[in-house]
Amino acid sequence: MSTGIAPELVSTSVVTAPRLVFLETYGCQMNVADTELLTTILRRDGYEPTADPAAADVLLLNTCAIRERAEERVLGRLTELLQYKAARPSVQLGLLGCLATHQRDALLDRAPYLDLIVGPDGYRELPRLLRGGADPHVEVRLDRDETYADVAPEHGPGPRAWISVMRGCDKFCTFCVVPYTRGRERSLPPDAVLAQVAVAVEMGKREVVFLGQTVNAYRVDGVDFAELLRRTARVAGLERIRFTSPHPSDVSPAMIDVMATEPKVMPYLHLPLQSASDRVLAAMERSYTIAEYRDLLATVRSRIPGLAVSTDLIAGFPGETADDFLATERFLQEARYDFAYLFKYSRREGTKAYRLGDTMDEAEKGRRLRRLIDLQEEIALQKNRAYVGRDVEVLVEGPARRTEGFLFGKTREFKTAVFPERSHRPGDVVTVRVESVTAHTLRGA
């Protein structure tokens, strides 16, 4: 029977299925943004993301090196993922991010089964490294020019977009590995930042969060951080602008002014302190005294209406005495932060403080940390009680995790609010009347 098709016109083609990549993220928002960047880079080379490690051709962990506990957690997860490589030897297993840079040699010893180890400045090379050669592939060099300004990150679900406006850090605080794992400060050109913001808005994002280890040190082509905020506020369709993490020494009068006068810049400021002892601050090389920090805190609160403030504190830094800790505890009571990120000191090889050793046992560090946590929990509860009976503007993010039939979102002050589900969708901005609170949540209707 004739098909009506000339034999010379009949052809066959082989459709190659895309390679699947499983990418898991650990650590800070910068790593979340880097994972979105990695997704774009890999998709350009024919990879598709998957949430199922058993189906993946490539398994990647994007890691953090700030605390020792994070390292052990990642190494444990690598051991779990090794089962998929054992079942299918062609599967490639890689470790990316700050831990790759910080612990390259140790990783080669402790996880010899890794196919590649790539630091934050080597992500462009990832497709090439995955394609071949001898194992393992290592790319952990720091690049003072790499900003990935030409790579638009593939943002995940939700109404918020994380955008890295600068990379690296020049502060060299003695407890921190970031300058050694992410290199020196370099800022994206403002046009590149604004282009990413515009793309995010086109995707339906209502809020952007600018990221950088010292984000308010941003400066390039004559544009400082305050000017970047002002230009971003002009992007049509954008509702909210946030940023993290600023350094107290880089908070300028211009930055305070734009926060006070631009409605799109949210009234929330993370202002890391670390310790309230001048002696410890000097040992940390934090570049300010507690008196200077206190004055700055008073200034931003007086200038920016309704400002919520959070901080970072470290318990048990080498040489911290009982009096040093008492100074921190007293200042925490005085400052009355809306919330705080509280940590035990974690000794990191390669930092200046590493040479000081650990002068306090873990039990005492834990005891001091517990006192700070208990104090801050009570302060946060008291601060939140002032919201009862008030209406707050909430950007809806999705279903509440613990309360069926409720949604959750963030207020302008970055407080979490939960409220009954109606017809609202992620990205909606709704008014919620606060009826009750905990130290961490506003509950309303």
RAGI-V529063 format. One record per residue. N is the residue number from 1. RES is the residue in three letters. PSI is psi in radians with two decimals (999 if undefined). OMEGA is omega in whole degrees, 0 to 359 (999 if undefined). D_CENTER is the distance of its C-alpha to the mean C-alpha in Angstrom with 2 decimals. Layout:
n=N res=RES psi=PSI omega=OMEGA d_center=D_CENTER
n=N res=RES psi=PSI omega=OMEGA d_center=D_CENTER
This chain:
n=1 res=MET psi=2.35 omega=181 d_center=65.66
n=2 res=SER psi=2.44 omega=176 d_center=64.31
n=3 res=THR psi=-0.23 omega=183 d_center=60.68
n=4 res=GLY psi=0.10 omega=181 d_center=61.48
n=5 res=ILE psi=2.20 omega=179 d_center=58.86
n=6 res=ALA psi=2.39 omega=182 d_center=60.11
n=7 res=PRO psi=-0.64 omega=184 d_center=59.25
n=8 res=GLU psi=-0.21 omega=179 d_center=57.85
n=9 res=LEU psi=-0.07 omega=180 d_center=55.23
n=10 res=VAL psi=2.23 omega=179 d_center=53.86
n=11 res=SER psi=2.77 omega=176 d_center=50.65
n=12 res=THR psi=2.62 omega=178 d_center=48.01
n=13 res=SER psi=2.62 omega=179 d_center=44.34
n=14 res=VAL psi=2.12 omega=178 d_center=41.74
n=15 res=VAL psi=2.06 omega=181 d_center=38.42
n=16 res=THR psi=2.12 omega=178 d_center=35.67
n=17 res=ALA psi=2.51 omega=178 d_center=32.98
n=18 res=PRO psi=2.60 omega=174 d_center=29.41
n=19 res=ARG psi=2.45 omega=182 d_center=27.71
n=20 res=LEU psi=2.39 omega=180 d_center=25.10
n=21 res=VAL psi=2.26 omega=175 d_center=21.74
n=22 res=PHE psi=2.14 omega=185 d_center=19.71
n=23 res=LEU psi=2.05 omega=183 d_center=16.03
n=24 res=GLU psi=2.42 omega=189 d_center=14.00
n=25 res=THR psi=2.40 omega=175 d_center=10.34
n=26 res=TYR psi=2.58 omega=171 d_center=9.40
n=27 res=GLY psi=-2.57 omega=193 d_center=6.79
n=28 res=CYS psi=3.10 omega=178 d_center=3.21
n=29 res=GLN psi=-0.50 omega=177 d_center=1.27
n=30 res=MET psi=-0.66 omega=177 d_center=3.77
n=31 res=ASN psi=-0.61 omega=175 d_center=5.68
n=32 res=VAL psi=-0.79 omega=179 d_center=5.92
n=33 res=ALA psi=-0.67 omega=178 d_center=7.15
n=34 res=ASP psi=-0.63 omega=177 d_center=9.16
n=35 res=THR psi=-0.69 omega=176 d_center=10.66
n=36 res=GLU psi=-0.65 omega=176 d_center=11.85
n=37 res=LEU psi=-0.79 omega=179 d_center=13.25
n=38 res=LEU psi=-0.69 omega=179 d_center=14.92
n=39 res=THR psi=-0.73 omega=177 d_center=16.44
n=40 res=THR psi=-0.82 omega=182 d_center=18.08
n=41 res=ILE psi=-0.77 omega=182 d_center=19.41
n=42 res=LEU psi=-0.64 omega=179 d_center=20.82
n=43 res=ARG psi=-0.62 omega=177 d_center=22.31
n=44 res=ARG psi=-0.47 omega=182 d_center=24.15
n=45 res=ASP psi=0.24 omega=174 d_center=25.81
n=46 res=GLY psi=0.19 omega=178 d_center=26.97
n=47 res=TYR psi=2.58 omega=175 d_center=24.38
n=48 res=GLU psi=2.40 omega=180 d_center=23.44
n=49 res=PRO psi=2.60 omega=173 d_center=20.59
n=50 res=THR psi=2.57 omega=177 d_center=21.84
n=51 res=ALA psi=-0.01 omega=184 d_center=20.61
n=52 res=ASP psi=1.85 omega=181 d_center=23.65
n=53 res=PRO psi=-0.47 omega=181 d_center=23.50
n=54 res=ALA psi=-0.42 omega=181 d_center=27.31
n=55 res=ALA psi=-0.19 omega=190 d_center=27.74
n=56 res=ALA psi=2.57 omega=171 d_center=25.44
n=57 res=ASP psi=-0.42 omega=180 d_center=26.94
n=58 res=VAL psi=2.29 omega=178 d_center=23.76
n=59 res=LEU psi=2.10 omega=184 d_center=21.33
n=60 res=LEU psi=2.37 omega=173 d_center=18.04
n=61 res=LEU psi=2.16 omega=176 d_center=15.33
n=62 res=ASN psi=2.04 omega=200 d_center=12.08
n=63 res=THR psi=2.93 omega=180 d_center=11.52
n=64 res=CYS psi=2.59 omega=180 d_center=10.19
n=65 res=ALA psi=0.25 omega=186 d_center=12.92
n=66 res=ILE psi=-0.72 omega=182 d_center=12.04
n=67 res=ARG psi=2.64 omega=183 d_center=14.52
n=68 res=GLU psi=-0.62 omega=181 d_center=17.66
n=69 res=ARG psi=-0.63 omega=179 d_center=17.26
n=70 res=ALA psi=-0.67 omega=178 d_center=14.34
n=71 res=GLU psi=-0.85 omega=183 d_center=16.85
n=72 res=GLU psi=-0.64 omega=179 d_center=19.61
n=73 res=ARG psi=-0.74 omega=180 d_center=17.79
n=74 res=VAL psi=-0.77 omega=180 d_center=17.01
n=75 res=LEU psi=-0.63 omega=175 d_center=20.61
n=76 res=GLY psi=-0.69 omega=179 d_center=21.93
n=77 res=ARG psi=-0.65 omega=176 d_center=20.22
n=78 res=LEU psi=-0.72 omega=179 d_center=21.71
n=79 res=THR psi=-0.69 omega=178 d_center=25.05
n=80 res=GLU psi=-0.74 omega=182 d_center=24.76
n=81 res=LEU psi=-0.33 omega=182 d_center=24.03
n=82 res=LEU psi=-0.43 omega=180 d_center=26.94
n=83 res=GLN psi=-0.58 omega=181 d_center=29.35
n=84 res=TYR psi=-0.59 omega=177 d_center=28.63
n=85 res=LYS psi=-0.60 omega=178 d_center=29.39
n=86 res=ALA psi=-0.65 omega=180 d_center=32.49
n=87 res=ALA psi=-0.60 omega=180 d_center=33.68
n=88 res=ARG psi=1.64 omega=185 d_center=33.12
n=89 res=PRO psi=-0.34 omega=180 d_center=33.25
n=90 res=SER psi=-0.28 omega=179 d_center=32.20
n=91 res=VAL psi=2.37 omega=178 d_center=28.65
n=92 res=GLN psi=2.37 omega=183 d_center=26.25
n=93 res=LEU psi=2.16 omega=184 d_center=23.59
n=94 res=GLY psi=2.69 omega=177 d_center=20.85
n=95 res=LEU psi=2.23 omega=185 d_center=18.01
n=96 res=LEU psi=2.94 omega=169 d_center=15.33
n=97 res=GLY psi=-2.81 omega=188 d_center=12.57
n=98 res=CYS psi=-0.65 omega=180 d_center=12.60
n=99 res=LEU psi=-0.58 omega=178 d_center=15.04
n=100 res=ALA psi=-0.73 omega=179 d_center=17.34
n=101 res=THR psi=-0.74 omega=187 d_center=17.75
n=102 res=HIS psi=-0.61 omega=188 d_center=18.08
n=103 res=GLN psi=0.66 omega=183 d_center=20.45
n=104 res=ARG psi=-0.95 omega=185 d_center=22.24
n=105 res=ASP psi=-0.73 omega=180 d_center=25.72
n=106 res=ALA psi=-0.64 omega=179 d_center=25.03
n=107 res=LEU psi=-0.69 omega=178 d_center=23.50
n=108 res=LEU psi=-0.56 omega=178 d_center=26.63
n=109 res=ASP psi=-0.79 omega=187 d_center=28.70
n=110 res=ARG psi=-0.43 omega=181 d_center=26.90
n=111 res=ALA psi=1.17 omega=183 d_center=26.00
n=112 res=PRO psi=-0.21 omega=180 d_center=28.77
n=113 res=TYR psi=-0.09 omega=180 d_center=28.49
n=114 res=LEU psi=2.42 omega=177 d_center=25.31
n=115 res=ASP psi=-0.46 omega=178 d_center=26.18
n=116 res=LEU psi=2.63 omega=179 d_center=23.48
n=117 res=ILE psi=2.00 omega=188 d_center=20.92
n=118 res=VAL psi=2.22 omega=179 d_center=18.75
n=119 res=GLY psi=3.06 omega=186 d_center=16.36
n=120 res=PRO psi=-0.38 omega=180 d_center=13.68
n=121 res=ASP psi=0.08 omega=183 d_center=16.63
n=122 res=GLY psi=0.25 omega=187 d_center=18.84
n=123 res=TYR psi=-0.49 omega=177 d_center=17.48
n=124 res=ARG psi=-0.49 omega=184 d_center=20.41
n=125 res=GLU psi=-0.12 omega=187 d_center=22.73
n=126 res=LEU psi=-0.84 omega=178 d_center=21.50
n=127 res=PRO psi=-0.73 omega=179 d_center=24.24
n=128 res=ARG psi=-0.73 omega=181 d_center=26.88
n=129 res=LEU psi=-0.59 omega=180 d_center=25.95
n=130 res=LEU psi=-0.34 omega=186 d_center=26.13
n=131 res=ARG psi=-0.35 omega=180 d_center=29.55
n=132 res=GLY psi=-3.12 omega=180 d_center=31.59
n=133 res=GLY psi=-3.05 omega=181 d_center=33.08
n=134 res=ALA psi=2.70 omega=180 d_center=33.32
n=135 res=ASP psi=2.68 omega=346 d_center=30.73
n=136 res=PRO psi=2.80 omega=176 d_center=28.20
n=137 res=HIS psi=2.27 omega=182 d_center=26.51
n=138 res=VAL psi=2.20 omega=176 d_center=24.38
n=139 res=GLU psi=1.62 omega=184 d_center=22.46
n=140 res=VAL psi=0.26 omega=179 d_center=20.41
n=141 res=ARG psi=2.51 omega=176 d_center=21.79
n=142 res=LEU psi=2.41 omega=185 d_center=19.73
n=143 res=ASP psi=1.99 omega=184 d_center=20.60
n=144 res=ARG psi=-0.15 omega=181 d_center=20.74
n=145 res=ASP psi=-0.22 omega=186 d_center=21.28
n=146 res=GLU psi=2.10 omega=175 d_center=18.71
n=147 res=THR psi=-0.16 omega=185 d_center=16.36
n=148 res=TYR psi=0.54 omega=183 d_center=16.77
n=149 res=ALA psi=-0.44 omega=183 d_center=18.03
n=150 res=ASP psi=0.07 omega=181 d_center=20.50
n=151 res=VAL psi=1.96 omega=178 d_center=18.29
n=152 res=ALA psi=2.05 omega=182 d_center=17.27
n=153 res=PRO psi=2.57 omega=179 d_center=14.34
n=154 res=GLU psi=1.67 omega=187 d_center=15.59
n=155 res=HIS psi=2.51 omega=178 d_center=13.62
n=156 res=GLY psi=-3.04 omega=182 d_center=13.79
n=157 res=PRO psi=2.88 omega=178 d_center=15.88
n=158 res=GLY psi=2.95 omega=186 d_center=15.62
n=159 res=PRO psi=0.03 omega=187 d_center=16.15
n=160 res=ARG psi=2.42 omega=176 d_center=12.69
n=161 res=ALA psi=2.28 omega=175 d_center=11.44
n=162 res=TRP psi=2.19 omega=182 d_center=8.18
n=163 res=ILE psi=2.06 omega=178 d_center=9.93
n=164 res=SER psi=1.96 omega=181 d_center=9.40
n=165 res=VAL psi=-0.25 omega=174 d_center=12.41
n=166 res=MET psi=2.75 omega=181 d_center=12.64
n=167 res=ARG psi=2.69 omega=177 d_center=12.03
n=168 res=GLY psi=-3.13 omega=183 d_center=13.21
n=169 res=CYS psi=2.44 omega=178 d_center=14.52
n=170 res=ASP psi=0.07 omega=188 d_center=18.15
n=171 res=LYS psi=-0.63 omega=178 d_center=18.13
n=172 res=PHE psi=0.79 omega=170 d_center=18.88
n=173 res=CYS psi=2.46 omega=192 d_center=18.55
n=174 res=THR psi=-0.31 omega=182 d_center=20.74
n=175 res=PHE psi=-0.09 omega=196 d_center=18.47
n=176 res=CYS psi=2.41 omega=180 d_center=15.49
n=177 res=VAL psi=-0.11 omega=189 d_center=15.38
n=178 res=VAL psi=-0.80 omega=180 d_center=12.85
n=179 res=PRO psi=-0.43 omega=181 d_center=15.85
n=180 res=TYR psi=-0.37 omega=181 d_center=17.56
n=181 res=THR psi=-0.43 omega=181 d_center=15.00
n=182 res=ARG psi=-0.05 omega=175 d_center=13.54
n=183 res=GLY psi=-2.92 omega=184 d_center=16.66
n=184 res=ARG psi=2.88 omega=183 d_center=17.75
n=185 res=GLU psi=2.36 omega=168 d_center=16.50
n=186 res=ARG psi=2.43 omega=187 d_center=17.33
n=187 res=SER psi=2.56 omega=174 d_center=16.75
n=188 res=LEU psi=2.51 omega=175 d_center=17.22
n=189 res=PRO psi=2.51 omega=183 d_center=20.56
n=190 res=PRO psi=-0.62 omega=179 d_center=20.54
n=191 res=ASP psi=-0.64 omega=178 d_center=22.50
n=192 res=ALA psi=-0.69 omega=178 d_center=19.94
n=193 res=VAL psi=-0.84 omega=182 d_center=17.19
n=194 res=LEU psi=-0.59 omega=176 d_center=19.73
n=195 res=ALA psi=-0.71 omega=178 d_center=20.76
n=196 res=GLN psi=-0.66 omega=177 d_center=17.34
n=197 res=VAL psi=-0.79 omega=181 d_center=17.32
n=198 res=ALA psi=-0.72 omega=178 d_center=20.86
n=199 res=VAL psi=-0.74 omega=179 d_center=20.15
n=200 res=ALA psi=-0.73 omega=179 d_center=17.42
n=201 res=VAL psi=-0.70 omega=178 d_center=20.07
n=202 res=GLU psi=-0.52 omega=178 d_center=22.67
n=203 res=MET psi=-0.11 omega=179 d_center=20.69
n=204 res=GLY psi=0.10 omega=178 d_center=20.87
n=205 res=LYS psi=2.40 omega=180 d_center=17.51
n=206 res=ARG psi=-0.32 omega=185 d_center=18.33
n=207 res=GLU psi=2.46 omega=172 d_center=15.18
n=208 res=VAL psi=2.55 omega=175 d_center=12.78
n=209 res=VAL psi=2.02 omega=178 d_center=9.65
n=210 res=PHE psi=2.35 omega=185 d_center=9.85
n=211 res=LEU psi=2.56 omega=172 d_center=7.19
n=212 res=GLY psi=2.60 omega=179 d_center=8.63
n=213 res=GLN psi=-0.63 omega=171 d_center=9.17
n=214 res=THR psi=1.26 omega=194 d_center=12.15
n=215 res=VAL psi=-0.58 omega=182 d_center=11.68
n=216 res=ASN psi=0.07 omega=169 d_center=15.09
n=217 res=ALA psi=0.03 omega=181 d_center=16.83
n=218 res=TYR psi=2.27 omega=175 d_center=16.73
n=219 res=ARG psi=2.18 omega=177 d_center=20.30
n=220 res=VAL psi=2.45 omega=177 d_center=22.12
n=221 res=ASP psi=0.63 omega=179 d_center=25.56
n=222 res=GLY psi=0.07 omega=180 d_center=26.41
n=223 res=VAL psi=2.13 omega=176 d_center=23.52
n=224 res=ASP psi=-3.08 omega=186 d_center=21.45
n=225 res=PHE psi=-0.70 omega=180 d_center=18.40
n=226 res=ALA psi=-0.74 omega=179 d_center=20.77
n=227 res=GLU psi=-0.65 omega=177 d_center=22.63
n=228 res=LEU psi=-0.74 omega=178 d_center=19.63
n=229 res=LEU psi=-0.76 omega=181 d_center=18.87
n=230 res=ARG psi=-0.76 omega=180 d_center=22.60
n=231 res=ARG psi=-0.66 omega=180 d_center=22.87
n=232 res=THR psi=-0.64 omega=181 d_center=19.99
n=233 res=ALA psi=-0.32 omega=180 d_center=21.76
n=234 res=ARG psi=-0.11 omega=181 d_center=24.76
n=235 res=VAL psi=2.07 omega=182 d_center=23.25
n=236 res=ALA psi=2.41 omega=177 d_center=25.46
n=237 res=GLY psi=-0.25 omega=179 d_center=24.08
n=238 res=LEU psi=2.31 omega=183 d_center=20.73
n=239 res=GLU psi=-0.70 omega=189 d_center=20.62
n=240 res=ARG psi=2.56 omega=176 d_center=17.60
n=241 res=ILE psi=2.26 omega=174 d_center=15.32
n=242 res=ARG psi=3.03 omega=176 d_center=12.41
n=243 res=PHE psi=2.66 omega=176 d_center=10.25
n=244 res=THR psi=2.50 omega=4 d_center=8.00
n=245 res=SER psi=2.14 omega=179 d_center=8.74
n=246 res=PRO psi=2.80 omega=174 d_center=12.48
n=247 res=HIS psi=2.37 omega=182 d_center=15.06
n=248 res=PRO psi=-0.63 omega=183 d_center=18.27
n=249 res=SER psi=-0.28 omega=181 d_center=20.50
n=250 res=ASP psi=0.14 omega=176 d_center=19.22
n=251 res=VAL psi=1.93 omega=185 d_center=19.76
n=252 res=SER psi=2.80 omega=174 d_center=22.79
n=253 res=PRO psi=-0.63 omega=179 d_center=25.54
n=254 res=ALA psi=-0.68 omega=178 d_center=24.72
n=255 res=MET psi=-0.75 omega=178 d_center=21.11
n=256 res=ILE psi=-0.71 omega=182 d_center=22.60
n=257 res=ASP psi=-0.75 omega=181 d_center=25.25
n=258 res=VAL psi=-0.60 omega=176 d_center=23.12
n=259 res=MET psi=-0.57 omega=183 d_center=21.15
n=260 res=ALA psi=-0.43 omega=190 d_center=24.62
n=261 res=THR psi=-0.30 omega=184 d_center=26.30
n=262 res=GLU psi=1.94 omega=184 d_center=24.03
n=263 res=PRO psi=-0.47 omega=181 d_center=23.78
n=264 res=LYS psi=-0.35 omega=177 d_center=20.89
n=265 res=VAL psi=2.05 omega=190 d_center=18.60
n=266 res=MET psi=2.57 omega=181 d_center=17.65
n=267 res=PRO psi=1.06 omega=178 d_center=19.14
n=268 res=TYR psi=2.32 omega=182 d_center=16.09
n=269 res=LEU psi=2.14 omega=172 d_center=15.02
n=270 res=HIS psi=2.13 omega=186 d_center=12.76
n=271 res=LEU psi=1.49 omega=186 d_center=15.20
n=272 res=PRO psi=2.29 omega=178 d_center=14.59
n=273 res=LEU psi=-0.89 omega=180 d_center=18.07
n=274 res=GLN psi=-0.81 omega=177 d_center=18.01
n=275 res=SER psi=2.65 omega=176 d_center=21.81
n=276 res=ALA psi=0.19 omega=176 d_center=24.68
n=277 res=SER psi=2.16 omega=178 d_center=27.18
n=278 res=ASP psi=-0.62 omega=180 d_center=28.09
n=279 res=ARG psi=-0.75 omega=179 d_center=29.23
n=280 res=VAL psi=-0.69 omega=178 d_center=25.95
n=281 res=LEU psi=-0.70 omega=178 d_center=24.00
n=282 res=ALA psi=-0.71 omega=179 d_center=26.41
n=283 res=ALA psi=-0.53 omega=177 d_center=25.93
n=284 res=MET psi=-0.23 omega=185 d_center=22.15
n=285 res=GLU psi=0.92 omega=182 d_center=22.95
n=286 res=ARG psi=-0.14 omega=171 d_center=20.86
n=287 res=SER psi=0.27 omega=173 d_center=23.33
n=288 res=TYR psi=2.79 omega=174 d_center=24.24
n=289 res=THR psi=2.94 omega=180 d_center=26.59
n=290 res=ILE psi=-0.53 omega=177 d_center=26.29
n=291 res=ALA psi=-0.74 omega=178 d_center=28.87
n=292 res=GLU psi=-0.72 omega=178 d_center=26.89
n=293 res=TYR psi=-0.74 omega=180 d_center=23.76
n=294 res=ARG psi=-0.75 omega=179 d_center=26.06
n=295 res=ASP psi=-0.74 omega=179 d_center=27.58
n=296 res=LEU psi=-0.78 omega=180 d_center=24.31
n=297 res=LEU psi=-0.73 omega=178 d_center=23.25
n=298 res=ALA psi=-0.66 omega=182 d_center=26.72
n=299 res=THR psi=-0.85 omega=183 d_center=26.58
n=300 res=VAL psi=-0.62 omega=179 d_center=23.42
n=301 res=ARG psi=-0.61 omega=181 d_center=24.69
n=302 res=SER psi=-0.51 omega=185 d_center=28.12
n=303 res=ARG psi=-0.55 omega=189 d_center=27.08
n=304 res=ILE psi=1.92 omega=185 d_center=24.42
n=305 res=PRO psi=2.34 omega=175 d_center=26.01
n=306 res=GLY psi=0.38 omega=185 d_center=24.46
n=307 res=LEU psi=2.31 omega=168 d_center=21.38
n=308 res=ALA psi=2.46 omega=184 d_center=19.12
n=309 res=VAL psi=2.41 omega=173 d_center=17.53
n=310 res=SER psi=3.01 omega=183 d_center=15.17
n=311 res=THR psi=3.02 omega=169 d_center=14.85
n=312 res=ASP psi=2.45 omega=174 d_center=14.10
n=313 res=LEU psi=2.49 omega=179 d_center=17.25
n=314 res=ILE psi=2.24 omega=176 d_center=18.40
n=315 res=ALA psi=2.33 omega=173 d_center=21.68
n=316 res=GLY psi=0.43 omega=175 d_center=24.06
n=317 res=PHE psi=2.57 omega=183 d_center=23.28
n=318 res=PRO psi=2.23 omega=179 d_center=26.32
n=319 res=GLY psi=-0.04 omega=179 d_center=29.32
n=320 res=GLU psi=2.09 omega=180 d_center=28.05
n=321 res=THR psi=3.05 omega=176 d_center=31.31
n=322 res=ALA psi=-0.65 omega=179 d_center=32.19
n=323 res=ASP psi=-0.68 omega=177 d_center=32.70
n=324 res=ASP psi=-0.81 omega=181 d_center=29.32
n=325 res=PHE psi=-0.69 omega=179 d_center=27.68
n=326 res=LEU psi=-0.64 omega=178 d_center=30.07
n=327 res=ALA psi=-0.71 omega=178 d_center=29.03
n=328 res=THR psi=-0.77 omega=180 d_center=25.39
n=329 res=GLU psi=-0.74 omega=180 d_center=26.60
n=330 res=ARG psi=-0.69 omega=180 d_center=28.89
n=331 res=PHE psi=-0.62 omega=177 d_center=26.39
n=332 res=LEU psi=-0.70 omega=178 d_center=24.02
n=333 res=GLN psi=-0.67 omega=181 d_center=27.10
n=334 res=GLU psi=-0.77 omega=188 d_center=27.88
n=335 res=ALA psi=-0.59 omega=176 d_center=24.53
n=336 res=ARG psi=1.11 omega=178 d_center=24.00
n=337 res=TYR psi=2.66 omega=175 d_center=20.30
n=338 res=ASP psi=-0.66 omega=169 d_center=19.29
n=339 res=PHE psi=2.92 omega=185 d_center=16.79
n=340 res=ALA psi=2.57 omega=175 d_center=15.44
n=341 res=TYR psi=1.99 omega=190 d_center=13.17
n=342 res=LEU psi=2.32 omega=187 d_center=16.00
n=343 res=PHE psi=2.68 omega=164 d_center=16.35
n=344 res=LYS psi=2.56 omega=176 d_center=19.27
n=345 res=TYR psi=2.32 omega=178 d_center=19.54
n=346 res=SER psi=2.03 omega=183 d_center=18.79
n=347 res=ARG psi=2.18 omega=183 d_center=20.97
n=348 res=ARG psi=2.11 omega=180 d_center=19.46
n=349 res=GLU psi=2.38 omega=179 d_center=22.07
n=350 res=GLY psi=-0.33 omega=177 d_center=22.19
n=351 res=THR psi=2.84 omega=178 d_center=21.04
n=352 res=LYS psi=-0.65 omega=183 d_center=23.81
n=353 res=ALA psi=-0.31 omega=181 d_center=23.65
n=354 res=TYR psi=-0.64 omega=182 d_center=24.32
n=355 res=ARG psi=-0.32 omega=181 d_center=27.92
n=356 res=LEU psi=-0.26 omega=183 d_center=28.34
n=357 res=GLY psi=-3.05 omega=175 d_center=28.15
n=358 res=ASP psi=2.02 omega=183 d_center=27.37
n=359 res=THR psi=0.11 omega=182 d_center=29.80
n=360 res=MET psi=2.41 omega=180 d_center=29.05
n=361 res=ASP psi=2.83 omega=185 d_center=29.30
n=362 res=GLU psi=-0.55 omega=180 d_center=26.61
n=363 res=ALA psi=-0.73 omega=179 d_center=28.78
n=364 res=GLU psi=-0.68 omega=174 d_center=28.92
n=365 res=LYS psi=-0.80 omega=181 d_center=25.20
n=366 res=GLY psi=-0.67 omega=180 d_center=24.78
n=367 res=ARG psi=-0.78 omega=180 d_center=27.50
n=368 res=ARG psi=-0.73 omega=178 d_center=26.00
n=369 res=LEU psi=-0.74 omega=181 d_center=22.55
n=370 res=ARG psi=-0.66 omega=179 d_center=24.42
n=371 res=ARG psi=-0.71 omega=178 d_center=26.26
n=372 res=LEU psi=-0.74 omega=180 d_center=23.18
n=373 res=ILE psi=-0.83 omega=182 d_center=21.70
n=374 res=ASP psi=-0.72 omega=180 d_center=25.10
n=375 res=LEU psi=-0.81 omega=182 d_center=25.52
n=376 res=GLN psi=-0.62 omega=177 d_center=22.20
n=377 res=GLU psi=-0.75 omega=180 d_center=22.85
n=378 res=GLU psi=-0.71 omega=179 d_center=26.19
n=379 res=ILE psi=-0.80 omega=181 d_center=24.97
n=380 res=ALA psi=-0.68 omega=178 d_center=22.34
n=381 res=LEU psi=-0.77 omega=179 d_center=25.18
n=382 res=GLN psi=-0.73 omega=179 d_center=27.50
n=383 res=LYS psi=-0.73 omega=182 d_center=25.16
n=384 res=ASN psi=-0.53 omega=179 d_center=24.62
n=385 res=ARG psi=-0.46 omega=179 d_center=28.37
n=386 res=ALA psi=-0.24 omega=179 d_center=28.94
n=387 res=TYR psi=-0.24 omega=182 d_center=27.48
n=388 res=VAL psi=2.26 omega=182 d_center=30.20
n=389 res=GLY psi=-0.14 omega=180 d_center=32.54
n=390 res=ARG psi=2.69 omega=172 d_center=30.28
n=391 res=ASP psi=2.32 omega=179 d_center=29.11
n=392 res=VAL psi=2.58 omega=178 d_center=25.42
n=393 res=GLU psi=2.17 omega=187 d_center=23.86
n=394 res=VAL psi=2.29 omega=171 d_center=21.41
n=395 res=LEU psi=2.00 omega=186 d_center=19.41
n=396 res=VAL psi=2.31 omega=179 d_center=20.18
n=397 res=GLU psi=-0.58 omega=180 d_center=17.53
n=398 res=GLY psi=-2.95 omega=180 d_center=19.88
n=399 res=PRO psi=2.43 omega=176 d_center=22.02
n=400 res=ALA psi=2.48 omega=186 d_center=21.43
n=401 res=ARG psi=-0.54 omega=188 d_center=20.68
n=402 res=ARG psi=-0.17 omega=185 d_center=23.45
n=403 res=THR psi=1.88 omega=181 d_center=26.02
n=404 res=GLU psi=2.42 omega=179 d_center=27.95
n=405 res=GLY psi=0.12 omega=179 d_center=29.00
n=406 res=PHE psi=2.66 omega=172 d_center=26.23
n=407 res=LEU psi=2.88 omega=174 d_center=23.27
n=408 res=PHE psi=2.80 omega=177 d_center=20.12
n=409 res=GLY psi=-3.07 omega=181 d_center=18.07
n=410 res=LYS psi=2.41 omega=173 d_center=16.60
n=411 res=THR psi=3.04 omega=177 d_center=19.02
n=412 res=ARG psi=-0.54 omega=181 d_center=18.84
n=413 res=GLU psi=0.17 omega=179 d_center=17.95
n=414 res=PHE psi=0.43 omega=174 d_center=14.89
n=415 res=LYS psi=2.52 omega=179 d_center=17.10
n=416 res=THR psi=2.24 omega=177 d_center=17.42
n=417 res=ALA psi=2.41 omega=174 d_center=20.89
n=418 res=VAL psi=2.55 omega=186 d_center=22.92
n=419 res=PHE psi=2.75 omega=184 d_center=26.22
n=420 res=PRO psi=2.45 omega=179 d_center=28.94
n=421 res=GLU psi=2.29 omega=174 d_center=28.50
n=422 res=ARG psi=-2.02 omega=177 d_center=30.96
n=423 res=SER psi=0.31 omega=184 d_center=30.72
n=424 res=HIS psi=2.64 omega=179 d_center=27.22
n=425 res=ARG psi=2.76 omega=175 d_center=24.71
n=426 res=PRO psi=2.33 omega=182 d_center=20.95
n=427 res=GLY psi=-0.32 omega=176 d_center=20.61
n=428 res=ASP psi=2.56 omega=172 d_center=23.59
n=429 res=VAL psi=2.06 omega=186 d_center=23.57
n=430 res=VAL psi=2.77 omega=176 d_center=25.92
n=431 res=THR psi=2.24 omega=182 d_center=27.55
n=432 res=VAL psi=2.28 omega=174 d_center=27.43
n=433 res=ARG psi=2.07 omega=184 d_center=29.91
n=434 res=VAL psi=2.19 omega=182 d_center=28.45
n=435 res=GLU psi=-0.54 omega=178 d_center=30.96
n=436 res=SER psi=2.87 omega=184 d_center=29.38
n=437 res=VAL psi=2.78 omega=163 d_center=26.29
n=438 res=THR psi=-3.02 omega=178 d_center=24.68
n=439 res=ALA psi=-0.33 omega=186 d_center=22.43
n=440 res=HIS psi=-0.22 omega=191 d_center=19.39
n=441 res=THR psi=2.49 omega=168 d_center=20.90
n=442 res=LEU psi=2.29 omega=180 d_center=23.34
n=443 res=ARG psi=2.27 omega=186 d_center=25.90
n=444 res=GLY psi=-2.90 omega=182 d_center=28.08
n=445 res=ALA psi=999 omega=999 d_center=30.41
